[in-house]
């Protein structure tokens, strides 16, 4: 019985040793494997081009402005909801508006009395009379603006048909004078795209320059293209960069906040299968790329590279567009090898550089 127990212990130790050695050898092997970084196939421009990211926005919005420091008591509408002219958008503390009106009326009465006194004075000072008249007209204008956009009950009224696209305040909040409390667009709003460029790239961009606005499709591989022209160029001294605006016609499903790709229309062309030129390997006049694949064995999964012949159909100093027999061999997955810590060959086992 004791002998059987010893045999079982020896067998357990032997199996454990084998498993430990296998694990240890696999760990050492992984440490010695070539470490590769990869890139995915993507749509892009090849040639002398400028490319950056832009943001879609409304070209213009109609703003409901606070004419004084309104205390908002209620917001009656929601963003992206339609409104009609005369609809109630919200309500302010009407007692404060009335108080402000009365204070302004008292100031007007005071100025009117001062003006009458000046005019009644024999050989009155003409300049002082004109100054008093100007102050009086200014205060009357202020009075007319206090309740602009409000009815007699303190309701904020909509002054056009359209859709609410922004609300800058909330109920119980104070809205500062001149704040755009609501923003509205009509039923067919115009859109613009806004993007920035550094001074060097901005030299190639001017008002009237044609650009392509590229919108990702649902499959995230190909782009829809809208051609536009730059309508505004301004310099931002703090950022040392230029801001550009371009009108968007036929915006389709675009909405404010959407990110798009801006491409300067020059001697360039877009291709579907673009990779960095560093991915290419040339042998005997033929171009190849190494793609990373995975397989499963008794010890788990491992990654390896497969050498695939490609045809370069266009290139510039950084990227190239390639053509292959089966694009599914490359698209998705772990991608195409860009850099490797060691020389690699077809079917060689590798590991991914996760820090890049």
Residue pairs with C-beta under 8 A, 6 or more apart in sequence:
22 299
26 299
30 351
33 349
33 350
33 351
34 340
34 341
34 342
34 343
34 344
34 348
34 350
34 351
35 340
35 341
35 342
35 350
35 351
35 352
35 353
36 290
36 292
36 305
36 337
36 338
36 339
36 340
36 341
36 344
36 350
36 351
36 352
36 353
37 337
37 338
37 339
37 340
37 352
37 353
37 356
38 292
38 334
38 335
38 336
38 337
38 338
38 352
39 275
39 276
39 279
39 335
39 336
39 338
40 331
40 332
40 335
40 336
41 272
41 273
41 274
41 275
41 327
41 330
41 331
41 335
41 336
42 221
42 274
42 275
43 214
43 221
43 222
43 223
43 270
43 271
43 272
43 274
44 51
44 270
44 271
44 274
44 319
44 321
45 51
45 263
45 268
45 269
45 270
45 271
46 268
46 269
46 270
46 271
46 274
46 314
46 315
46 316
46 319
46 320
46 321
47 266
47 267
47 268
47 269
47 314
47 316
48 266
48 267
48 268
48 316
49 263
49 264
49 266
49 268
49 316
50 197
50 201
50 204
50 205
50 262
50 263
50 264
50 266
51 261
51 262
51 263
51 264
52 195
52 196
52 197
52 201
52 261
52 262
53 195
53 259
53 260
53 261
53 262
54 193
54 194
54 195
54 213
54 259
54 260
54 261
54 262
55 193
55 194
55 195
55 257
55 258
55 259
55 260
56 191
56 192
56 193
56 248
56 251
56 254
56 255
56 256
56 257
56 258
56 259
56 260
57 191
57 192
57 193
57 194
57 256
57 257
58 165
58 185
58 189
58 190
58 191
58 192
58 256
59 189
59 190
59 191
59 192
59 247
60 185
60 190
61 165
61 166
61 183
61 184
61 185
62 159
62 160
62 162
62 183
62 184
62 185
62 186
63 180
63 182
63 183
63 184
64 89
64 149
64 156
64 158
64 159
64 180
64 181
64 182
64 183
64 184
65 149
65 178
65 179
65 180
65 181
66 175
66 176
66 177
66 178
66 179
66 181
67 145
67 146
67 147
67 148
67 149
67 150
67 177
68 97
68 100
68 146
68 177
69 174
69 175
69 176
69 177
70 92
70 93
70 96
70 97
70 174
70 175
70 181
71 92
71 93
71 96
71 173
71 174
71 175
72 90
72 91
72 92
72 169
72 170
72 171
72 172
72 173
72 174
72 175
72 181
73 90
73 91
73 92
73 93
73 154
73 171
73 172
74 90
74 91
74 171
75 89
75 90
75 167
75 169
75 170
75 171
76 87
76 88
76 89
76 90
76 91
77 83
77 87
77 89
77 90
77 164
77 167
77 182
78 164
78 167
79 164
79 165
79 166
79 167
80 163
80 164
80 165
81 163
81 164
82 161
82 162
82 163
83 89
83 158
83 161
83 162
83 163
83 164
83 184
84 158
84 161
85 158
85 159
85 160
85 161
86 157
86 158
87 157
87 158
88 155
88 156
88 157
88 158
89 156
89 157
89 158
89 164
89 181
89 182
90 155
90 156
90 171
90 181
90 182
91 153
91 154
91 155
91 156
92 150
92 154
92 156
92 175
93 154
94 150
94 153
94 154
97 146
97 147
97 150
97 154
100 146
101 143
101 146
101 147
104 139
104 142
104 143
104 146
105 143
107 139
108 136
108 139
108 140
108 143
111 132
111 135
111 136
111 139
112 136
114 132
115 129
115 132
115 133
115 136
118 124
118 125
118 128
118 129
118 132
119 129
149 156
149 157
149 159
150 156
150 157
151 157
156 181
156 182
158 182
158 184
160 184
160 186
161 186
161 187
162 184
162 185
162 186
162 187
163 184
163 185
163 186
163 187
164 182
164 183
164 184
165 183
165 184
165 185
165 256
166 180
166 182
166 183
167 181
167 182
167 183
168 175
168 179
168 180
168 181
168 182
168 183
169 175
169 179
169 181
175 181
190 247
190 248
191 247
191 248
191 251
191 254
191 256
192 231
192 245
192 246
192 247
192 248
193 213
193 228
193 245
193 246
193 248
193 260
193 262
194 243
194 244
194 245
195 243
195 244
195 262
196 236
196 239
196 241
196 242
196 243
196 244
197 205
197 241
197 242
197 244
198 240
198 241
198 242
199 240
199 241
199 242
202 233
202 241
202 242
202 244
204 264
204 266
205 211
205 230
205 233
205 242
205 244
205 264
206 230
206 233
207 230
207 231
207 232
207 233
208 229
208 230
209 229
209 230
209 264
209 265
210 227
210 228
210 229
210 264
210 265
211 227
211 228
211 229
211 230
211 246
211 262
211 263
211 264
211 265
212 225
212 226
212 227
212 228
212 262
212 263
212 264
212 265
212 270
213 225
213 226
213 227
213 228
213 246
213 248
213 260
213 261
213 262
214 223
214 224
214 225
214 260
214 261
214 262
214 263
214 270
215 223
215 224
215 225
215 226
215 254
215 258
215 260
215 261
216 223
216 261
217 223
217 224
221 272
221 331
222 272
223 261
223 270
224 252
225 270
226 248
226 249
226 250
226 251
227 265
228 246
228 247
228 248
228 249
229 246
229 247
230 244
230 245
230 246
231 245
231 246
231 247
232 243
232 244
232 245
233 242
233 243
233 244
234 242
234 243
235 241
235 242
235 243
236 242
236 243
248 254
254 260
263 270
269 314
271 313
271 314
271 321
272 321
273 321
273 322
273 323
273 324
273 327
273 330
274 319
274 320
274 321
274 322
275 289
275 319
275 320
275 322
275 336
276 318
276 319
276 320
276 338
277 315
277 317
277 318
277 319
277 320
278 338
278 339
279 289
279 290
279 336
279 337
279 338
280 287
280 288
280 289
280 310
280 312
280 320
281 287
281 288
281 289
281 290
281 307
282 288
286 309
287 309
287 310
287 311
287 312
287 322
288 307
288 308
288 309
288 310
289 307
289 308
289 310
289 322
289 330
289 336
289 337
290 305
290 306
290 307
290 308
290 336
290 337
290 344
290 346
291 305
291 306
291 308
291 329
291 330
291 333
291 334
291 335
291 336
291 337
292 303
292 304
292 305
292 333
292 334
292 335
292 336
292 337
292 350
292 352
293 303
293 304
293 305
293 306
293 333
293 334
294 301
294 302
294 303
294 304
294 334
295 301
295 302
295 304
296 302
302 349
303 334
303 349
303 350
303 351
303 352
304 347
304 348
304 349
304 350
305 337
305 344
305 345
305 346
305 347
305 348
305 350
306 329
306 346
306 347
307 345
307 346
308 324
308 329
308 330
309 324
309 325
310 322
310 323
310 324
311 322
311 323
311 324
312 320
312 321
312 322
312 323
313 321
313 322
313 323
314 320
314 321
315 321
324 330
330 336
334 352
337 344
337 350
339 353
339 356
340 350
341 353
344 350
